Amino acid sequence: MKLKLQRITQTEQIPADSLYVAQDNYEIVNLKKNPNNWKYLYCDSATSCIIVIVTGTNLRAEPQVAITHLSRPERFAKFWEIIRTEFGGRPFVPSSCT
């Protein structure tokens, strides 16, 4: 199997229906109520950070997705706290973050 990896150069445009999430930030998109019609959520490459994507439903059983780009343990703890509040199901939460 061959992989053809491509990088987006600075001269190429990111699609208008994309939402960029900067380091140590997060975004939650309700897939049923998406006024900006985001189709793509993306972050920079994470050489020393972790990018986490969570899918599930909110308390009204509407599908949603969260993305974050984290660099510090305390930010992980805060992100999982937000996920516990914003997602109605039981998202996977690593035991080291509880």
C-alpha positions in Angstrom: 0.0 0.0 0.0 1.3 3.4 -0.9 0.3 6.6 0.8 0.4 10.0 -0.9 0.8 12.6 1.8 0.2 16.1 0.8 0.5 19.3 2.8 -1.6 22.4 2.3 0.8 25.1 1.4 0.1 28.7 2.4 -0.9 29.5 -1.1 -3.8 27.1 -1.1 -7.1 28.1 0.4 -8.8 26.2 3.2 -12.5 25.6 2.2 -14.9 28.3 3.5 -17.0 25.7 5.3 -14.0 24.8 7.6 -13.6 25.9 11.2 -10.0 26.2 12.5 -9.4 25.4 16.2 -6.2 26.9 17.6 -4.0 25.3 20.2 -5.5 25.1 23.7 -8.9 25.8 22.4 -11.9 23.7 21.6 -15.1 23.8 19.6 -18.4 21.9 19.9 -20.6 21.8 16.8 -24.2 20.6 17.0 -24.7 18.7 13.7 -28.4 19.3 13.7 -28.2 23.1 14.4 -25.1 24.2 12.5 -25.9 27.8 11.4 -22.4 28.3 9.9 -22.8 25.0 8.0 -19.3 23.8 9.1 -18.3 20.6 7.2 -14.7 20.4 8.5 -13.1 21.0 11.8 -9.3 21.2 11.8 -6.2 22.0 13.8 -2.6 22.6 13.1 -0.2 19.7 13.3 0.4 18.6 16.8 4.0 17.7 17.3 4.0 18.2 21.1 0.2 18.6 21.6 -2.7 16.2 21.4 -5.7 16.6 19.1 -8.9 15.0 20.6 -12.2 14.5 18.7 -15.3 13.4 20.5 -18.6 12.4 18.9 -21.9 11.8 20.6 -25.1 13.6 21.5 -26.1 16.5 23.7 -28.8 16.3 26.4 -31.5 16.6 23.7 -30.1 13.6 21.8 -28.9 15.8 18.9 -25.7 14.7 17.3 -22.6 16.8 17.9 -18.9 16.7 17.6 -16.1 18.3 19.6 -12.5 19.0 18.7 -9.7 20.3 20.7 -5.9 20.9 20.4 -4.3 20.6 23.9 -0.9 21.1 25.3 -1.1 21.0 29.1 -2.6 18.5 31.6 -4.8 21.1 33.3 -6.4 21.9 29.9 -7.2 18.2 29.4 -9.0 18.1 32.7 -11.0 21.2 31.8 -11.9 19.8 28.4 -13.2 16.5 29.8 -15.2 18.6 32.3 -16.8 20.5 29.4 -17.5 17.2 27.6 -19.2 15.7 30.6 -21.5 18.8 30.7 -22.1 19.1 27.0 -22.6 15.5 25.9 -25.7 13.6 27.1 -24.2 10.1 26.7 -21.2 8.6 28.3 -18.2 9.7 26.4 -14.9 7.9 27.0 -12.9 9.7 29.6 -9.4 8.4 30.4 -9.0 7.5 34.1 -6.0 9.8 34.4 -8.2 12.8 33.6 -10.9 12.1 36.2 
